[in-house]
């Protein structure tokens, strides 16, 4: 029998959106959202310092790209245990554990003198991020006032703001030393840890404990599998852009930070204000496919004009618009893609999609070093194009093929 909480949430999901209610949230929601901003800074923070790290530690582009690969690979695998942990110790303790791990490994990365050491500490950072991010999404969805769609928009706004600020902070601190951004994140995460500890009420473990097998069982639902595979391929293009572009740009940390800051700002703006409008106008599937096609074309432009720094800068910033729209709409689709608990759906989806984020940076670096500087963008464009095809082929499993209510 459906619980009263689930009936209430279902009624909220079915009700028309009330934009004004988006900002009227409990303090606990804002505390988690703030911590999300800092957590997502870690994704773009290392972009401006990739080349300085490579230059100062004598590493190649593919070796330095492992900072992304280890982070995303461990984060993806660790997503499978987030539900197991949170249903046993409660959401708040899981969030705090994740934050403590991020603080510790970010600081350790700043003390390392080898690329291998930084790569290893980034893996530990990814473990902490997995525990925090997966639990944060479900916590915001459950705790926020308004519909699930509005809660997802709030989460994506935090994601976008964090991704936007990350390169800016990384670029500014990276001008001092490549170590400074790592210590900066650790310090900011201490603030997030205190805010979450004080403002988020203690949460009891869930009534039903999830198992390691639950995310894999969830992927048996064709709707969730369709969205997850789409995200895997799309993330391949996303992290090719993120991890490889700083090398052909060949600019200073501050300049790269400013370019990716523009990308992140556009991502945040479109995820909050543009994505809901497009979804209401064209429907979920059409909006996702349209954003993916435009992103693929953007990568094609970057593949053709790789030797033009202005073209690469424009391509990076424009990508923020397509990624912002896609991130919000596809995350909403995950929440209703399978009849399973939302934390389980989130864990299954994140496990699959971060696989693309783990493989792409290293492969892009190798292709760029050994074959052609243009090839990583061509491969990224092909992966994103296939993602659009997967979404179209699997739309019948989503129940979202037409216009949304």
KAQUI-V847683 format. One record per run of one state. SS is the DSSP state (a for helix, b for strand, c for the rest). FROM is the first residue (numbers start at 0). LEN is the number of residues. If there is no record, write none. Layout:
# KAQUI-V847683
<<SS & FROM & LEN> <SS & FROM & LEN>>
This chain:
# KAQUI-V847683
<<c & 0 & 3> <a & 3 & 11> <c & 14 & 4> <a & 18 & 5> <c & 23 & 3> <a & 26 & 19> <c & 45 & 1> <a & 46 & 11> <c & 57 & 3> <a & 60 & 29> <c & 89 & 1> <a & 90 & 21> <c & 111 & 3> <a & 114 & 29> <c & 143 & 4> <a & 147 & 27> <c & 174 & 5> <a & 179 & 20> <c & 199 & 13> <a & 212 & 6> <c & 218 & 3> <a & 221 & 28> <c & 249 & 3> <a & 252 & 30> <c & 282 & 1> <a & 283 & 21> <c & 304 & 4> <a & 308 & 27> <c & 335 & 6> <a & 341 & 29> <c & 370 & 4> <a & 374 & 19> <c & 393 & 1> <a & 394 & 3> <c & 397 & 8>>
